[in-house]
């Protein structure tokens, strides 16, 4: 059975692709993007990857 680890990261709207590409290169998969606690100008990304992958 696969076990997962998770990460929550803030996204800068002017640099979203570069941020997600970097995390993707490290084996992270984007699960969801939601507005941050201070409103829709800030975004938060939730990512996952199988435990043990680095």
PyMOL commands that set and color helices and strands:
alter all, ss='L'
color gray80, all
select helices_A, chain A and resi 16-25
alter helices_A, ss='H'
color red, helices_A
select strands_A, chain A and resi 4-11+29-36+39-50
alter strands_A, ss='S'
color yellow, strands_A
deselect
rebuild
show_as cartoon
